[in-house]
């Protein structure tokens, strides 16, 4: 039996995380509490910073030494991290950021669930760039998705965001720890050339830079400014354009390898419920009850939120009459579903922002309205 937040922390350890920097904030604090006990026992480092801005800066610095790094927060802290999160995107520094969501804006509802940071994860840091963000609907998935987040960060040299919610973060349930030999662990590439031949942001076939670990004899510049292959700032328009396009294209060109989703009873469905995180649990129950009543309903549950599975939603839109988007916000991902569906299916919403979870009955009632 394991709480979701503890499962996330354990998944980080399995993935090779050996550095955590953070600042206590409900409902994510259990992740820090778990790691402050565990990391020192396995040679890792834990540091509580003075605020979330400093915590994000600390994990960037630690990552540049080659460490796998993690920070965890909730809404207000996630807002504070955005500038340094953008710095990690520009400098292409791998790190994992957990956002266990609560209600907002501002202090909002610290102890109650929400899914209000979905668009902030995509657009919170200014500028154009690609984003990878994952979610989970169980403690088991929080464990697995945390490992996946580290693998993606190391593969694509980018920050990866874990968008959990308070329901799943604070839920205690059965979790099966797999055989460690069955887990794939990815480590970032290292230079294949000597220091005098090394260019940190040289163009590669896969579009992913190879950043040497600080302290290994390789010297290079790290900046949040637009830069060329040397890492130093540039005012060359061509190189600036290439730099910005690269930050999006390195994610977009690999979107099929990055994206994951689950479906339930969707093959012959006329109505598709779109739900994620804690709400997906209510949605699955609603689908089961409707199926028992003879209503052809299915579930589409994205576990990768960004990049958004637009092509997959368009495919579903060609087979169903309507979508019901159930979210603990006012429809942040329903907008993405509507854009992806391209008017091939009607879009209906079930939303809740009062701090209580969306129940199966709410979703069932909306299904009855639609059919």
C-alpha positions, 0 to 999 in steps of 0.5 A: 500500500502506497500513497501516490506522492510516495510512489512518485518519489520511489519512482524517481529513485528507481529512475536514478534521481540523486538530487532533489531541491524544493520548498514545502507546499501542499499537496506535494510535500510528501514527495520531499518528505519521502526523499529527505529520508531516502536520498541520503541513504543512497548517496543522494542529496536533498536541499530545501531552498528558500523558495521555488525560484531557487529550487528550480535554479538548484536542479538546473545546476545539479543537472549540469553536473550529470545528476538526475534531478527532481523538484516538486510543487503545486500551483503557486510554486509552479508559477514561480518556477516558470522563468527558470523552467524556460531557462532549462528549456532554452539551455536544454537541461534535463530535469523533472518538475512535479506539479501536484495540482490544487485549486487557484488562482493565488493561494486558492484551495491548498488541500483540495483537488483541481486540474487547473494548471494544464495550460500553464504547463504548456504556456507558462514560460514565455516564448515558443518551445516544445513541452513534455508533460505527463499525468497519472490516475493511480499510485501505480501510474505515478510510479511508472510515469515518474520513471518515464519522465526521467527517461524522456528528460534524458532522451530529449534533453529537456524539462519534463512536467508531471501533472498530477492532482491532489486526488491521486497524490494523496490516495493510498492504494495497492502498488506493485513494484516490478522486477528492476531488470524489467525497467528501462532506464535511460541516461543522457548521451556523453560526448564522443569527441575530445574537449578541444573538438567539442561543441555542446549544441552541434547539430545531430541526426536526432536533433538532440544536443550532447551536453558534457557533465560539468567537471569532466574536462569539457568547458562550455557556456550555458545561457538563457539567451539565443545561442549558436552551437558553441553555447554563446549568445548570437545576434545572427538572425539565421542562427536565432531562428534555428535555435527557436525552431529547434526547441519545438521541432525536437519534441514534435518530430518525436511526438509518436515516441513520446505520446501515450494514452489509454482507451476503454470500451471505445471500439464501438462507442458513440460517445467518448468520455475524455478524462485524465488524472483522478477524474479518469477513475470516475469516468471509467466507473461511469462508462462501466455503468452506462455499458451495463445499461446498454449505452455505447460509451467509451473512455479516452484517457491521455497519459501524455498531456503535451504533446497533445494527441491531436491525431488520435482525437481526430481519429476518434472524432470520425467514429463517435457522435460526441465527446464529453470532456470531464475536468476539474477546471473550466475546460482547459483540455476541452479546447484542445479536444475541440480543435483536434476534432475539427467539428467532426463530433460535438463537444460537451463538458463536465466541469467542477472547480469547487474543490470536490471531485467529479463523481461518476454520477455527474458524468453519467448524467451528462451522458444521458443528456447527450444520448 
